[in-house]
Each structure stands twice: as C-alpha cells, then as structure tokens.
Amino acid sequence: MNNLFVYLEIENGKVEDVSLELLTKGRTLATRLNCRLEAVAVGQSLETIGEQVFPYGVDVLHLFDDARLYPYTSLPHTSILVKLFEAEKPQIAFMGATSIGRDLGPRVSSALFSGLTADCTALEIGDHEEKKEGKTYTDLLYQIRPAFGGNIVATIVNPDNRPQMATVREGVMKKEILDANYQGKTVSYDVKKYISDADFVVSVIERHIEASKVNIKGAPIIVAGGYGMGSKENFGLLYDLANTIGAEVGASRAAVDAGFAEHERQIGQTGVTVRPKLYIACGISGQIQHIAGMQDASMIIAINNDPNAPINAIADYVITGEAETVIPKMIKYYKKNSK
C-alpha cells in the first residue's frame, strides 16, 4: 500500500520507451518516499516483461496476461486498473501521455475520484501548506506543467485524494537503467476476476500502424525553424543546413500551424521532446511551450533577429541576424573547413 505505480505500455511484447522513462523517474521518487516502485503490465504473452523492467528498479511487477487484453481497448484495461488500485491503494500512479494514456488515465482517475494532471514536464516531491485551513502536507507529488497556453508554469498538488495521478509525454524524462541485476517480485493475476464480458463490447477488427519517416527524437543534431523563418521557401534553408551537417529538421508549433513544416517535425509541449547534442534554433522566439521540448539539449545555438528573444536566455551561443543571411554563411564555412 501507498507505493508508486507505473502503467506499462506494451507493443508486440516490448515495453515502450515512455514507460521505461517513467520507471526511471518513478524509481527516483520511490527512493525519496522510501516506498516500492511497482509496475502494471496488461496484455498478452508477457513472459519477458520482467526482464525488461526489473533493471529499472521495479520492486513488484503485476501481470495480467490474457489474449483478449491485446491490443488495447478501453474497458478491460480500465476495469483492471481500477480494481487493482482499489486493492493496492497506491499513493502515486503514472502513465504515458500517449493515445492510450490519454484514454485510460481519465477513466481510471474518474472512477477513483482521484484527479489527474496531464502532460507534466517535471515531477518532484515536496511539502504544501494550506494557509486557509492551517494544514501542512508532507511528501506530496509536485505535478509541474505549462498552463494558460504556456504563459505560466503551474505546480499542481493533490493533498487529499489518492492516487496522485499524472501523465508524461515520451522523451520528457530520461531513460536510465538502475542495475542490470536488479530483481523484483512478479505477481500474476486471474484476469477473470477483474473483467467481465461487458468489458469486451468493443473489439479491434484491424490495426494499422505506420512508422514515422522522421527520426526527430533520435537525431544527435537538430536544425529547428520557427515562424520567424517567414515562409515555407525559407524553411528550405534549414534542410540545406541539415543535409550539410547531418542533422534532422524540426519546427515550432507556430511554424507548423503556418504550414512551413509537417506536424511530425513539431518540437515542444504539443509535439516531440528531444535531447540532441546540438540544437540550432532558427527564427524561434522561445515560448515556454517550445522550450519545454528542447531545453535539455547539450548545446543550443540561437539564430534570431531579436536580441531579446526568450530563446537567447537558454542558448549557449546567440547569433543576432536574419536566418536567411546567416544560414548560407554557416553552410559555406562548414563546407570550407570540414574534410
């Protein structure tokens, strides 16, 4: 009881990265709270899940293995989590802010009257004082996310209801193995006690998954453009630079909304979170929504005609000037000075 739970997303017997990232963060928070880290796997053919997640510091793995539970459908997964959480009473529960997590999380939190903070960018443990009631709460989950269109960063707490539930997008947290030899306990359940025939009124007839052709998340170098690039034609300069230095092209939401780039290239709170070795921001002002998706880059170069652009505050190097003038020079001198 009162442990920290992570719901595992599983595709073809493999735990998705977003879940492994949440286990990494969950392990840190569970150690801080002196409680167990527990994982929940719901699906089919889950024999290898333990060896995938125990190295991340999982103390207990809850297995619900049944052919009817894969692929994911809302009702049976909701029934299982609600009944499991009612029995185990976790103090914290995490899910990925994916299509599955965004469907499952609200259903579970609503059934448990627990509340849910979506799309968190940071998770911490701290205390909270209710001045009106004169109460002090210790070791609450700080659920941190941009709010009001990204104009502020909100820290949300849930003092009284449990579990404290949050979803986090893939790439926001780091994925890191704790101990390759770490061993936890596996608990297998009789699925029939947790679901009913009514949970299967919806069935999946056919699935089609198309892999993205753009590898933004895994790119070591990213050249990203914003609305300040001015046009889709000017965005072509970013592709020229990316081809020259072996980079991938990204974009801010404003650039995507303006039709300068495809949505799959969008970086930020409503796009992809990246951690490249080098991030070159071109014509990007640096609104908090975008910064949330790239601030952990090892090195940031900002090219902007506004010397006071917010992006400059987090950049390692700032080039003040028009991107359409600066980028061709960068290409020229890179070709000249590289072997």
C-alpha positions as a printed NumPy array, in Angstrom:
array([[  0.   ,   0.   ,   0.   ],
       [  0.992,   3.62 ,  -0.617],
       [  3.564,   2.656,  -3.225],
       [  4.258,   4.235,  -6.618],
       [  2.742,   2.527,  -9.671],
       [  3.583,   2.841, -13.372],
       [  1.265,   1.503, -16.068],
       [  3.339,  -0.141, -18.807],
       [  2.502,   0.359, -22.453],
       [  3.446,  -2.758, -24.399],
       [  3.577,  -3.3  , -28.148],
       [  4.484,  -6.716, -29.58 ],
       [  5.902,  -7.868, -26.253],
       [  8.17 ,  -4.832, -25.88 ],
       [  7.753,  -2.167, -23.202],
       [  7.533,   1.27 , -24.82 ],
       [ 10.186,   3.893, -24.084],
       [  7.716,   6.246, -22.405],
       [  7.048,   3.606, -19.745],
       [ 10.757,   2.951, -19.183],
       [ 11.278,   6.701, -18.787],
       [  8.506,   6.805, -16.184],
       [ 10.089,   3.858, -14.358],
       [ 13.378,   5.755, -14.231],
       [ 11.694,   8.808, -12.706],
       [  9.481,   6.625, -10.553],
       [ 12.499,   4.85 ,  -9.075],
       [ 13.978,   8.195,  -8.015],
       [ 10.721,   9.346,  -6.433],
       [ 10.055,   5.987,  -4.753],
       [ 13.511,   6.094,  -3.16 ],
       [ 12.803,   9.634,  -1.961],
       [  9.498,   8.463,  -0.452],
       [ 11.004,   5.231,   0.919],
       [  8.351,   3.155,  -0.843],
       [  8.26 ,   0.46 ,  -3.515],
       [  8.188,   1.041,  -7.26 ],
       [  5.547,  -1.19 ,  -8.827],
       [  4.689,  -1.745, -12.498],
       [  1.475,  -2.987, -14.095],
       [  1.558,  -4.994, -17.329],
       [ -1.76 ,  -5.757, -19.04 ],
       [ -1.722,  -7.668, -22.314],
       [ -0.841, -10.947, -23.986],
       [  2.337, -13.071, -23.857],
       [  4.038, -11.065, -21.113],
       [  6.742, -13.604, -20.24 ],
       [  9.643, -11.254, -20.982],
       [  8.277,  -8.111, -19.333],
       [ 10.021,  -8.787, -16.034],
       [ 13.492,  -8.971, -17.578],
       [ 12.761,  -5.718, -19.416],
       [ 11.637,  -3.665, -16.407],
       [ 13.424,  -5.052, -13.333],
       [ 16.742,  -3.387, -14.31 ],
       [ 14.954,  -0.043, -13.909],
       [ 14.435,  -0.721, -10.215],
       [ 10.955,  -2.253, -10.229],
       [ 10.206,  -3.964,  -6.909],
       [  6.886,  -5.571,  -7.874],
       [  5.518,  -6.398, -11.321],
       [  1.761,  -7.016, -11.584],
       [  0.947,  -9.236, -14.583],
       [ -2.467,  -9.521, -16.218],
       [ -1.925, -11.894, -19.141],
       [ -4.866, -12.757, -21.385],
       [ -5.261, -12.981, -25.158],
       [ -8.275, -10.66 , -25.017],
       [ -6.227,  -7.838, -23.48 ],
       [ -4.144,  -7.171, -26.602],
       [ -4.427,  -4.948, -28.486],
       [ -5.521,  -2.272, -26.041],
       [ -9.19 ,  -1.458, -25.628],
       [-10.545,   0.951, -23.045],
       [-12.948,  -1.007, -20.876],
       [-10.968,  -4.11 , -19.79 ],
       [ -7.792,  -2.149, -19.057],
       [ -9.827,   0.384, -17.066],
       [-11.557,  -2.339, -15.051],
       [ -8.247,  -3.99 , -14.204],
       [ -6.511,  -0.783, -13.104],
       [ -9.455,   0.495, -11.081],
       [ -9.805,  -2.782,  -9.152],
       [ -6.055,  -3.147,  -8.688],
       [ -5.689,   0.414,  -7.409],
       [ -8.672,  -0.016,  -5.098],
       [ -6.962,  -3.052,  -3.589],
       [ -3.353,  -1.805,  -3.532],
       [ -4.083,   1.868,  -2.787],
       [ -1.024,   3.452,  -4.448],
       [ -0.13 ,   6.983,  -3.422],
       [  1.127,   7.846,  -6.933],
       [  0.356,   6.455, -10.393],
       [  1.979,   7.382, -13.717],
       [  1.056,   6.748, -17.352],
       [  2.411,   7.929, -20.668],
       [  0.629,  10.886, -22.269],
       [  0.062,   8.796, -25.381],
       [ -3.136,   7.908, -27.208],
       [ -3.54 ,   5.037, -24.746],
       [ -2.627,   7.007, -21.617],
       [ -4.876,   9.897, -22.59 ],
       [ -7.765,   7.447, -22.929],
       [ -7.022,   5.28 , -19.895],
       [ -5.852,   7.878, -17.366],
       [ -9.052,   9.96 , -17.193],
       [-11.203,   6.836, -16.984],
       [ -9.249,   5.443, -14.034],
       [ -8.937,   8.753, -12.187],
       [-12.646,   9.475, -12.661],
       [-13.647,   6.07 , -11.284],
       [-11.372,   6.566,  -8.259],
       [-12.228,  10.294,  -7.782],
       [ -8.508,  10.947,  -7.662],
       [ -7.844,  13.738, -10.163],
       [ -5.258,  13.718, -12.936],
       [ -2.631,  16.166, -14.206],
       [ -1.909,  15.665, -17.903],
       [  1.248,  16.364, -19.916],
       [  3.562,  17.041, -16.981],
       [  7.051,  18.267, -17.823],
       [  8.511,  17.666, -14.346],
       [  7.646,  15.573, -11.29 ],
       [  9.059,  16.24 ,  -7.831],
       [  8.306,  15.54 ,  -4.17 ],
       [  7.723,  18.379,  -1.717],
       [  5.571,  19.828,   1.043],
       [  2.475,  22.009,   0.769],
       [  0.785,  24.36 ,   3.206],
       [ -2.927,  25.178,   3.074],
       [ -2.951,  28.555,   4.78 ],
       [ -6.732,  28.918,   4.928],
       [ -7.149,  25.577,   6.674],
       [ -3.909,  25.754,   8.611],
       [ -2.785,  22.348,   7.317],
       [  0.672,  21.267,   6.203],
       [  1.052,  18.286,   3.871],
       [  4.365,  16.488,   3.52 ],
       [  5.785,  14.472,   0.636],
       [  3.209,  15.421,  -1.971],
       [  3.77 ,  14.915,  -5.678],
       [  4.506,  18.217,  -7.413],
       [  2.934,  17.842, -10.86 ],
       [  4.537,  20.547, -12.979],
       [  3.284,  21.607, -16.41 ],
       [  2.818,  24.703, -18.592],
       [ -0.652,  26.226, -18.241],
       [ -2.798,  29.027, -19.694],
       [ -1.462,  28.481, -23.182],
       [  2.077,  28.125, -21.888],
       [  2.181,  31.582, -20.339],
       [  2.927,  30.198, -16.877],
       [  4.373,  27.041, -15.372],
       [  1.9  ,  25.566, -12.89 ],
       [  2.767,  23.332,  -9.966],
       [ -0.279,  21.22 ,  -9.16 ],
       [ -0.75 ,  19.231,  -5.944],
       [ -3.422,  16.808,  -4.809],
       [ -3.385,  16.878,  -0.995],
       [ -6.277,  14.59 ,  -0.126],
       [ -7.204,  12.18 ,  -2.916],
       [ -5.263,   9.085,  -3.903],
       [ -3.64 ,   8.055,  -6.082],
       [ -1.952,  11.25 ,  -7.254],
       [ -2.09 ,  10.613, -10.994],
       [ -0.069,  12.198, -13.785],
       [  0.708,  11.561, -17.427],
       [  4.018,  12.435, -19.103],
       [  4.871,  12.512, -22.797],
       [  7.623,  10.367, -24.292],
       [ 11.045,  11.956, -24.139],
       [ 10.317,  14.328, -21.243],
       [ 12.063,  12.079, -18.703],
       [ 15.4  ,  10.33 , -19.093],
       [ 15.524,   6.552, -19.547],
       [ 18.253,   5.028, -17.415],
       [ 18.881,   1.511, -16.1  ],
       [ 19.396,   1.399, -12.338],
       [ 21.022,  -2.039, -12.014],
       [ 21.154,  -4.722, -14.696],
       [ 20.931,  -7.391, -11.972],
       [ 18.091,  -5.811, -10.004],
       [ 15.467,  -8.406,  -9.106],
       [ 11.868,  -7.712,  -8.167],
       [  8.845,  -9.868,  -7.461],
       [  6.264, -10.878, -10.065],
       [  2.61 , -11.25 ,  -9.107],
       [  0.345, -12.938, -11.669],
       [ -3.423, -12.469, -11.503],
       [ -6.506, -14.399, -12.521],
       [ -7.766, -11.954, -15.113],
       [-11.327, -13.327, -14.996],
       [-11.764, -11.837, -11.515],
       [-11.038,  -8.355, -12.824],
       [-13.005,  -8.217, -16.061],
       [-16.444,  -9.201, -17.332],
       [-17.967,  -9.956, -20.724],
       [-19.384,  -6.417, -20.74 ],
       [-15.829,  -5.078, -20.96 ],
       [-15.499,  -6.544, -24.456],
       [-18.439,  -4.914, -26.195],
       [-15.816,  -3.191, -28.361],
       [-13.306,  -5.292, -30.273],
       [-10.47 ,  -4.363, -32.586],
       [-11.102,  -5.695, -36.082],
       [ -7.971,  -4.368, -37.77 ],
       [ -4.937,  -2.311, -36.765],
       [ -2.666,  -0.292, -38.989],
       [  0.487,   1.266, -37.542],
       [  2.651,   3.357, -39.803],
       [  6.13 ,   4.151, -38.556],
       [  7.198,   7.782, -38.741],
       [  9.632,   8.602, -41.525],
       [ 11.12 ,  11.408, -39.426],
       [ 13.505,  10.483, -36.634],
       [ 13.419,  13.711, -34.635],
       [ 13.708,  12.084, -31.222],
       [ 16.854,  10.108, -32.002],
       [ 18.7  ,  12.77 , -34.005],
       [ 22.022,  13.921, -32.462],
       [ 21.788,  17.265, -34.297],
       [ 18.559,  19.181, -34.956],
       [ 18.068,  22.316, -37.025],
       [ 14.719,  23.772, -35.98 ],
       [ 12.796,  26.648, -37.508],
       [ 10.091,  28.904, -36.171],
       [  7.556,  31.353, -37.528],
       [ 10.403,  33.835, -37.855],
       [ 11.654,  31.92 , -40.911],
       [  8.926,  33.774, -42.774],
       [  7.88 ,  31.212, -45.371],
       [  7.951,  27.584, -46.411],
       [ 10.525,  28.516, -49.061],
       [ 12.858,  29.95 , -46.417],
       [ 12.385,  26.737, -44.45 ],
       [ 14.201,  25.048, -47.313],
       [ 17.402,  26.662, -45.992],
       [ 17.066,  24.546, -42.873],
       [ 17.021,  21.388, -44.978],
       [ 20.131,  22.59 , -46.8  ],
       [ 21.928,  23.143, -43.494],
       [ 20.674,  19.834, -42.09 ],
       [ 21.888,  17.926, -45.152],
       [ 25.273,  19.612, -44.868],
       [ 25.909,  18.796, -41.2  ],
       [ 23.999,  15.505, -40.944],
       [ 21.078,  16.831, -38.943],
       [ 17.306,  16.419, -38.785],
       [ 14.875,  19.306, -39.287],
       [ 12.433,  20.302, -36.555],
       [  9.881,  23.082, -36.172],
       [  7.991,  25.096, -33.594],
       [  4.218,  24.881, -33.341],
       [  3.849,  28.328, -34.925],
       [  5.85 ,  27.187, -37.95 ],
       [  3.77 ,  24.021, -38.267],
       [  0.495,  25.952, -37.933],
       [  1.712,  28.319, -40.662],
       [  2.3  ,  25.367, -42.991],
       [  6.098,  25.709, -43.069],
       [  6.652,  22.093, -41.884],
       [  4.797,  18.841, -41.177],
       [  3.313,  18.177, -37.735],
       [  5.597,  15.18 , -37.173],
       [  8.515,  17.633, -37.045],
       [  6.929,  19.715, -34.279],
       [  9.024,  20.086, -31.126],
       [  7.605,  21.312, -27.837],
       [  4.823,  20.804, -25.333],
       [  2.366,  19.656, -28.012],
       [  4.983,  17.95 , -30.167],
       [  8.092,  15.857, -29.55 ],
       [ 10.575,  16.251, -26.689],
       [ 14.203,  15.973, -27.834],
       [ 17.659,  15.847, -26.238],
       [ 20.162,  16.24 , -29.108],
       [ 23.845,  17.009, -28.714],
       [ 23.338,  20.17 , -30.795],
       [ 20.156,  22.182, -31.318],
       [ 20.199,  25.071, -33.78 ],
       [ 17.103,  27.259, -33.323],
       [ 16.404,  29.47 , -36.328],
       [ 13.756,  32.181, -36.149],
       [ 12.323,  30.719, -32.941],
       [ 11.323,  33.241, -30.292],
       [ 11.42 ,  30.686, -27.49 ],
       [  7.953,  30.458, -25.993],
       [  7.731,  28.185, -22.958],
       [  5.82 ,  25.532, -24.919],
       [  8.745,  25.107, -27.309],
       [ 11.47 ,  25.358, -24.664],
       [  9.802,  22.516, -22.739],
       [ 10.582,  20.216, -25.656],
       [ 14.265,  21.047, -26.245],
       [ 15.794,  22.684, -23.17 ],
       [ 17.833,  19.581, -22.292],
       [ 19.893,  19.736, -25.496],
       [ 23.622,  19.565, -24.729],
       [ 24.328,  22.715, -26.766],
       [ 21.905,  25.304, -28.125],
       [ 22.667,  27.843, -30.848],
       [ 20.018,  30.512, -31.407],
       [ 19.784,  32.486, -34.67 ],
       [ 17.311,  35.342, -34.329],
       [ 16.972,  38.956, -35.441],
       [ 15.628,  39.86 , -31.972],
       [ 18.471,  40.242, -29.445],
       [ 15.924,  39.996, -26.637],
       [ 14.209,  36.786, -27.792],
       [ 13.467,  34.431, -24.848],
       [ 15.349,  31.601, -26.597],
       [ 18.575,  33.557, -26.071],
       [ 18.305,  33.115, -22.297],
       [ 18.883,  29.359, -22.556],
       [ 21.168,  29.36 , -25.618],
       [ 24.883,  28.614, -25.308],
       [ 25.602,  30.757, -28.377],
       [ 23.475,  33.544, -29.845],
       [ 23.757,  34.803, -33.424],
       [ 21.786,  38.002, -33.916],
       [ 20.78 ,  38.399, -37.535],
       [ 18.419,  37.274, -40.275],
       [ 18.355,  33.488, -40.581],
       [ 18.232,  33.645, -44.377],
       [ 21.55 ,  35.527, -44.291],
       [ 23.254,  33.578, -41.503],
       [ 22.413,  30.029, -42.611],
       [ 24.009,  30.208, -46.105],
       [ 27.179,  31.524, -44.448],
       [ 27.129,  28.628, -41.985],
       [ 26.814,  26.167, -44.87 ],
       [ 29.6  ,  27.866, -46.795],
       [ 32.073,  27.921, -43.922],
       [ 31.203,  24.401, -42.749],
       [ 31.95 ,  23.024, -46.222],
       [ 35.11 ,  25.099, -46.432],
       [ 36.517,  23.981, -43.076],
       [ 35.378,  20.349, -42.938],
       [ 37.235,  17.463, -44.523]])
